[in-house]
Amino acid sequence: MTVTQHLLLFAVCAIGAYPTLLASELWTRIGLSEAEHGNAWRVRLCLALHYLAGALSAILLFGGLFEAGRAALAAFGLV
């Protein structure tokens, strides 16, 4: 891969993490609303989706850090 490809992949990872964090917050709010109405099954579903969105965000952030490191190494010709 070239340095440009590493930087593009880094940008995708960095930009993609923010919407997943917003989705995680959205699932939290929906879950709290469902809890007020007593829908236990929907609360558990929203909680699972909250954790899934958080895990996806963490994966994207770590992937972005990895790609930034690879781009730096590739820029110096070490990879």
Biotite code that builds the C-alpha atoms (Angstrom):
import biotite.structure as struc

atoms = struc.array([
    struc.Atom([0.000, 0.000, 0.000], chain_id="A", res_id=1, res_name="MET", atom_name="CA", element="C"),
    struc.Atom([1.133, 3.527, -0.665], chain_id="A", res_id=2, res_name="THR", atom_name="CA", element="C"),
    struc.Atom([1.254, 6.329, 1.888], chain_id="A", res_id=3, res_name="VAL", atom_name="CA", element="C"),
    struc.Atom([-1.793, 7.920, 0.259], chain_id="A", res_id=4, res_name="THR", atom_name="CA", element="C"),
    struc.Atom([-3.818, 4.732, 0.648], chain_id="A", res_id=5, res_name="GLN", atom_name="CA", element="C"),
    struc.Atom([-2.845, 4.497, 4.323], chain_id="A", res_id=6, res_name="HIS", atom_name="CA", element="C"),
    struc.Atom([-3.905, 8.109, 4.862], chain_id="A", res_id=7, res_name="LEU", atom_name="CA", element="C"),
    struc.Atom([-7.232, 7.544, 3.094], chain_id="A", res_id=8, res_name="LEU", atom_name="CA", element="C"),
    struc.Atom([-7.926, 4.491, 5.236], chain_id="A", res_id=9, res_name="LEU", atom_name="CA", element="C"),
    struc.Atom([-6.989, 6.513, 8.322], chain_id="A", res_id=10, res_name="PHE", atom_name="CA", element="C"),
    struc.Atom([-9.455, 9.230, 7.283], chain_id="A", res_id=11, res_name="ALA", atom_name="CA", element="C"),
    struc.Atom([-12.235, 6.690, 6.811], chain_id="A", res_id=12, res_name="VAL", atom_name="CA", element="C"),
    struc.Atom([-11.556, 5.211, 10.254], chain_id="A", res_id=13, res_name="CYS", atom_name="CA", element="C"),
    struc.Atom([-11.377, 8.613, 11.917], chain_id="A", res_id=14, res_name="ALA", atom_name="CA", element="C"),
    struc.Atom([-14.518, 9.952, 10.255], chain_id="A", res_id=15, res_name="ILE", atom_name="CA", element="C"),
    struc.Atom([-16.459, 6.704, 10.736], chain_id="A", res_id=16, res_name="GLY", atom_name="CA", element="C"),
    struc.Atom([-15.893, 6.625, 14.484], chain_id="A", res_id=17, res_name="ALA", atom_name="CA", element="C"),
    struc.Atom([-17.880, 9.808, 15.146], chain_id="A", res_id=18, res_name="TYR", atom_name="CA", element="C"),
    struc.Atom([-21.235, 8.635, 13.685], chain_id="A", res_id=19, res_name="PRO", atom_name="CA", element="C"),
    struc.Atom([-20.964, 5.369, 15.591], chain_id="A", res_id=20, res_name="THR", atom_name="CA", element="C"),
    struc.Atom([-20.460, 7.315, 18.824], chain_id="A", res_id=21, res_name="LEU", atom_name="CA", element="C"),
    struc.Atom([-23.555, 9.351, 17.973], chain_id="A", res_id=22, res_name="LEU", atom_name="CA", element="C"),
    struc.Atom([-25.476, 6.143, 17.287], chain_id="A", res_id=23, res_name="ALA", atom_name="CA", element="C"),
    struc.Atom([-24.367, 4.798, 20.655], chain_id="A", res_id=24, res_name="SER", atom_name="CA", element="C"),
    struc.Atom([-25.733, 7.912, 22.366], chain_id="A", res_id=25, res_name="GLU", atom_name="CA", element="C"),
    struc.Atom([-28.961, 7.614, 20.379], chain_id="A", res_id=26, res_name="LEU", atom_name="CA", element="C"),
    struc.Atom([-29.468, 4.004, 21.483], chain_id="A", res_id=27, res_name="TRP", atom_name="CA", element="C"),
    struc.Atom([-28.915, 5.095, 25.084], chain_id="A", res_id=28, res_name="THR", atom_name="CA", element="C"),
    struc.Atom([-31.600, 7.766, 24.813], chain_id="A", res_id=29, res_name="ARG", atom_name="CA", element="C"),
    struc.Atom([-34.045, 5.405, 23.115], chain_id="A", res_id=30, res_name="ILE", atom_name="CA", element="C"),
    struc.Atom([-33.361, 2.771, 25.781], chain_id="A", res_id=31, res_name="GLY", atom_name="CA", element="C"),
    struc.Atom([-34.073, 5.261, 28.567], chain_id="A", res_id=32, res_name="LEU", atom_name="CA", element="C"),
    struc.Atom([-37.310, 6.251, 26.861], chain_id="A", res_id=33, res_name="SER", atom_name="CA", element="C"),
    struc.Atom([-38.332, 2.605, 26.534], chain_id="A", res_id=34, res_name="GLU", atom_name="CA", element="C"),
    struc.Atom([-37.454, 1.999, 30.192], chain_id="A", res_id=35, res_name="ALA", atom_name="CA", element="C"),
    struc.Atom([-39.866, 4.763, 31.197], chain_id="A", res_id=36, res_name="GLU", atom_name="CA", element="C"),
    struc.Atom([-42.615, 2.946, 29.311], chain_id="A", res_id=37, res_name="HIS", atom_name="CA", element="C"),
    struc.Atom([-41.744, -0.418, 30.865], chain_id="A", res_id=38, res_name="GLY", atom_name="CA", element="C"),
    struc.Atom([-40.607, -2.253, 27.724], chain_id="A", res_id=39, res_name="ASN", atom_name="CA", element="C"),
    struc.Atom([-37.905, -4.505, 29.151], chain_id="A", res_id=40, res_name="ALA", atom_name="CA", element="C"),
    struc.Atom([-37.223, -6.395, 25.911], chain_id="A", res_id=41, res_name="TRP", atom_name="CA", element="C"),
    struc.Atom([-36.681, -3.163, 23.968], chain_id="A", res_id=42, res_name="ARG", atom_name="CA", element="C"),
    struc.Atom([-34.437, -1.818, 26.725], chain_id="A", res_id=43, res_name="VAL", atom_name="CA", element="C"),
    struc.Atom([-32.213, -4.905, 26.469], chain_id="A", res_id=44, res_name="ARG", atom_name="CA", element="C"),
    struc.Atom([-32.143, -4.570, 22.674], chain_id="A", res_id=45, res_name="LEU", atom_name="CA", element="C"),
    struc.Atom([-31.172, -0.885, 22.892], chain_id="A", res_id=46, res_name="CYS", atom_name="CA", element="C"),
    struc.Atom([-28.489, -1.693, 25.453], chain_id="A", res_id=47, res_name="LEU", atom_name="CA", element="C"),
    struc.Atom([-27.036, -4.384, 23.174], chain_id="A", res_id=48, res_name="ALA", atom_name="CA", element="C"),
    struc.Atom([-27.046, -1.970, 20.218], chain_id="A", res_id=49, res_name="LEU", atom_name="CA", element="C"),
    struc.Atom([-25.425, 0.690, 22.423], chain_id="A", res_id=50, res_name="HIS", atom_name="CA", element="C"),
    struc.Atom([-22.539, -1.646, 23.266], chain_id="A", res_id=51, res_name="TYR", atom_name="CA", element="C"),
    struc.Atom([-22.269, -2.830, 19.654], chain_id="A", res_id=52, res_name="LEU", atom_name="CA", element="C"),
    struc.Atom([-21.990, 0.758, 18.384], chain_id="A", res_id=53, res_name="ALA", atom_name="CA", element="C"),
    struc.Atom([-19.397, 1.507, 21.078], chain_id="A", res_id=54, res_name="GLY", atom_name="CA", element="C"),
    struc.Atom([-17.354, -1.540, 20.116], chain_id="A", res_id=55, res_name="ALA", atom_name="CA", element="C"),
    struc.Atom([-17.487, -0.588, 16.434], chain_id="A", res_id=56, res_name="LEU", atom_name="CA", element="C"),
    struc.Atom([-16.350, 2.923, 17.306], chain_id="A", res_id=57, res_name="SER", atom_name="CA", element="C"),
    struc.Atom([-13.422, 1.569, 19.332], chain_id="A", res_id=58, res_name="ALA", atom_name="CA", element="C"),
    struc.Atom([-12.417, -0.741, 16.476], chain_id="A", res_id=59, res_name="ILE", atom_name="CA", element="C"),
    struc.Atom([-12.494, 2.178, 14.045], chain_id="A", res_id=60, res_name="LEU", atom_name="CA", element="C"),
    struc.Atom([-10.435, 4.365, 16.383], chain_id="A", res_id=61, res_name="LEU", atom_name="CA", element="C"),
    struc.Atom([-7.786, 1.696, 16.924], chain_id="A", res_id=62, res_name="PHE", atom_name="CA", element="C"),
    struc.Atom([-7.749, 0.999, 13.184], chain_id="A", res_id=63, res_name="GLY", atom_name="CA", element="C"),
    struc.Atom([-7.204, 4.686, 12.555], chain_id="A", res_id=64, res_name="GLY", atom_name="CA", element="C"),
    struc.Atom([-4.288, 4.776, 14.984], chain_id="A", res_id=65, res_name="LEU", atom_name="CA", element="C"),
    struc.Atom([-2.791, 1.706, 13.342], chain_id="A", res_id=66, res_name="PHE", atom_name="CA", element="C"),
    struc.Atom([-3.127, 3.232, 9.881], chain_id="A", res_id=67, res_name="GLU", atom_name="CA", element="C"),
    struc.Atom([-1.606, 6.524, 11.045], chain_id="A", res_id=68, res_name="ALA", atom_name="CA", element="C"),
    struc.Atom([1.403, 4.603, 12.327], chain_id="A", res_id=69, res_name="GLY", atom_name="CA", element="C"),
    struc.Atom([1.682, 2.618, 9.120], chain_id="A", res_id=70, res_name="ARG", atom_name="CA", element="C"),
    struc.Atom([1.484, 5.821, 7.061], chain_id="A", res_id=71, res_name="ALA", atom_name="CA", element="C"),
    struc.Atom([4.266, 7.389, 9.131], chain_id="A", res_id=72, res_name="ALA", atom_name="CA", element="C"),
    struc.Atom([6.457, 4.318, 8.718], chain_id="A", res_id=73, res_name="LEU", atom_name="CA", element="C"),
    struc.Atom([5.704, 4.139, 4.997], chain_id="A", res_id=74, res_name="ALA", atom_name="CA", element="C"),
    struc.Atom([6.577, 7.818, 4.588], chain_id="A", res_id=75, res_name="ALA", atom_name="CA", element="C"),
    struc.Atom([10.046, 7.104, 5.951], chain_id="A", res_id=76, res_name="PHE", atom_name="CA", element="C"),
    struc.Atom([10.368, 3.937, 3.864], chain_id="A", res_id=77, res_name="GLY", atom_name="CA", element="C"),
    struc.Atom([10.384, 1.596, 6.853], chain_id="A", res_id=78, res_name="LEU", atom_name="CA", element="C"),
    struc.Atom([7.441, -0.532, 5.703], chain_id="A", res_id=79, res_name="VAL", atom_name="CA", element="C"),
])
